[in-house]
Each structure stands twice: as C-alpha cells, then as structure tokens.
C-alpha cells in the first residue's frame, strides 16, 4: 500500500484525476471502477476538463460500486442520476458503456448475481474508492466478509447520517443498497482511495496502520498489490 499526502482537496482531486487519465492513455478501452459521494466530485470535474482538452472516453467503460435499493435510474437521488450529473453527461463516453446496479430490480438477488457476472467479465484497470467514517468502502460496512461478492446491505445509522446531506430530508435516505463486494473491489488491477477531511482521519489510520480486520473494511487494501491512498492533510493527521 502506498500513501500519498497532499495539502488539500484540490490537490487530492488532481492526483486522482492524473491516475485515472494515465490509465486511459495506456489503454483507450480501459474499464474504470467509479465511486459516488462528495469526495470524487472534484476529480470528476478535472476529468471533464481533460475531456474538453482532448482526453477521449469514447471507448472507455465504467463500473460503479453501488446503488440505493428502491431508487430507479430516473430518480434524481439515484447514483445513476449522480453519475450523469457529475460526469457522464459532460464527457464523450457512450452511456451504454456505463454500468451501475439496478436498485429498483424486482429480484435483488438475481440483480446481484447479474452485476457480479458483469464485474467478472470486465476487469478494471483502476477502482476509485471513497472512505466512510467507519472505514467502509463501497457500502461494505464493518463486519462485511472480505470474500463477499455483490450483495444487498442494510446501511448503518452512521452511513445514513453521512449521506443525508445529499437528500432533501434525512428520512428520504434509503436504508438499503446494492454494493460491489470486497472481494470484487480487490480484483481491480489498481485501487485508488481518496480521503479528505478530519472526519476521515481515524478511518485512514485504521486502514493504513491498523490490523487487517473486517471491523475496518478499508484495511483489506493492505493486502492489495497496487493500492494507493491519497489523503489531504486533515485526513492524514493521525498517521
């Protein structure tokens, strides 16, 4: 595991974008694993800028980590809508090459199996991750088995609270989500975890210096051959 300390969120976003762009330049048909939440938004802004300056996403494919259960693609609060708003609608990617779990599927177990098969068929050059305050990656909460595949998870109160800022009302935050499993996250050739803010400092410490334990899902990255944690000064503070 490599840890890159940067001064602030702007530098963090720039490092993340540079890594993703580097993968596209190596392979114009790269598969990118993407994340939602506020942390990668600055990186997505820079990817949009890079596209306008000549970096093409025309042949790139994407796999997102997760989606809320009960929110269809047409919901403004879905991660499909988030990704279109923050990235896909502003670059030259073929929307048919962008993939997220269907949180509104009639049979969630069947949907999890479908998405697992898709992940297996599309090896990712890089997987971008955010970091939960409790150390979660994707929606893999503490005590999620390291060998997990795509599954439905009940979100913890802490995660619901953290995501409430993205909804009009806290009670609108779904309590369940479909998430890529930890074993599947680890299959990516490279993993880049972005961590910003003092509220992530304890989780960064546990991920980097703590015991590899399912109590901190992000600690599994210590076992990956090419994992990079990019942390700003506040998130890095306890290291």
N, C-alpha and C positions, 0 to 999 in steps of 0.2 A: 504494500500500500504506500502510495506517495501522497504527501500533504503539501499543498501549495497555499501559503499565506499571502493574502492580498490586503490592500489598505481598506477598501470599501466595496460597496455593492457594484459600483460601476466597473471596477477592475475585475471583480468576480464574474460579472456578465461577459466582459471582454475575453477572459480566459476560457470560459465555457464555449463562447461562440468560435473562438480560434480553434479549439479542439474539434468541434463539430465540422467546421469548414474544412479543416485538414483531412478529415475522413472522406468528405465529398470530393475533394481534389484528388485523393488517392483512388477513389472508385466512384464514378458518376452514378452508379446504380446502388450505392450504399443503402443499407437498411438502418434507419435511425430509431432508437428507442427513446421516446419522449415522455415528459412529465408535465403535470399541471401545477396549479398553485401559484402563489405570487413570486416565488424565488426565480423561476426560469424566465419570467416575462422580459427582463432586461436583456437576456441572451437572445430571446426571440426577436426583440427589436433590432438587435445587431445582425441577426440572420436575414431579416427583411432588408436592411440596408445593404448587406453583402449581395443579396439577390439583385437589387437595383443597380449594383455596381458590376454585375457580370457573373456572379456565382449562381449556377443553374441548379434547381431542384427538380427539373423536368423528369429525370429518370430515377429520382430518389423515392424510396418507400419508407413509411413510418409505422411504428407500433407503439401505441400509448400504454401506460402502465395500468390504467384503471378507469372506471366509470361508476357513477352512482346508480344503485338499483332504484327503479321506478321512474327514472328520468329518461325520456326518449331523446333522440337526436334533435328534435325540434324544440326541446325545452331550452330557454335561454340560460338555465343554470347547469345544463349538462356539460360534460367535458368535451363533447363534440363541438358544442357552440363555443366553448372557451378556446379550443384549438383553432377553430376557423377565425375567430375574432382576433386572437393574439398572433397567429402565424399563417395558417393555410391560405386564407383569403388574400394575403399580401405577397405571396411568392408564386413562382411558376410551377408548383407541384401539381400533378394530376390527382384530384381529390379521390379518385378510385384507388390510388396507392396509399391512402391514409387509413389506418385501422385502429379502432377502439372497441372494447367490449360493448355489447348491446345491453344496457342496463334495463331495458324495457322488454327483454325477451320473455316469452311465455314460459319457457322451461330454462331456468337459470343453470341447472346442472349441465344441460345439453350445450348451453351457450359457453360455459366454462370449458367444456371439452373441445368445442369448436375453436375457441381462442387459443387454447394450449396447442392444438394441432397447427394453427397458423404460426405461432411463435416458433415451433419446431421446424417449420418449413421455411422460415425467413430469418436466418442467422443475422444478428445485429452487429454492425461494426462498432457501435457505441451505444450505451444506455445512459441517458441522463436521469439523475435522481435528485429529488429534494430530500429533506430530512425532517421528520416530525420531532416535536419537542420530547417525545417519549422514545425516540430512536427508530420510529417506523420508517420503512421505505416502501414506496407504493402505498397501499393500505394494509400492509402486513404489520399488524400491531404486535406488541410484546407477547411472547409465548407462541408465535406462529412457527411451526416446524421449518427448519432450514430446507427440508426436502419437499416443501409444498409447491404444487402447481397452481394454475389459475383457479380461484375459488371465491365464494361469497363470504364476506366478513361483516360482522357487526362492529360498527365504529365505536371506539371508546368515547367517553364523555369529553376527554381532553381533545381528541381529534375533532369532534363535533364543535366544540367551543372555538378551536383554532380556525375552522372553516366557516364559522358563522358570519365572519366579516364579508364573505363573498355572496351572501344571501340577504334579501330584504329583511327577513325575520329569522331569528335563531330557530324557531320551530319549523321553518321550511327546509332545514338541512336534513337530507336523508340519513337514516340510521344504518343503512346497509350499502355495501358497494361490492362490485366485482373487481378483483385485483390480480394482476400477474403474480405468480408465486415467487418465493425467494429463490428456489432452485432455478427457475426460468430467468430471473434477473441475473443470476450468476453465470448464465450461459453466454451472455454478451461478451464479445472479444475484449472490449474496453468498457469500463464503467467510470462515469464522472458524476460525483456527488457535489452539489452546490449547497453551501450552508452560510446563511447571512443572519447576523443579529445576535445580541447577547442571550436571547431566549433559546438559542440553539447550542450554546457553549457546552452545557452538560452533556447533551447528546453527542456532540463532536468528540468530547473527551472519552465518553464510553465507547464510541465507535472505533477510536484510534488507539487508546491506551487501556481500555477495559478488557476484561475477559471476553473471549468469543462465546457469546451466550444468546440463546433465544429471547432472553429478557431485554436485549437491545438488538433488534433485527439488523441494524446497520453494521454491527460488529462483524458480521459474516464477511464483510468486504476485506477483512484482514486475510482471508483465505483466497482471494482472487489474484490472479497473476498480473493484472494490469488495471488496478483501481486507483483513481485519483480523487482525493477530497480537496475541493477548493473552498477555503474559508476566509471570510473577511476578519478584520482584527477583533471584532466583538465575538464572533463565533469561535475564534481561535484562542480566546483569552485564557482558558484553563489548561491548555497544552504546554 
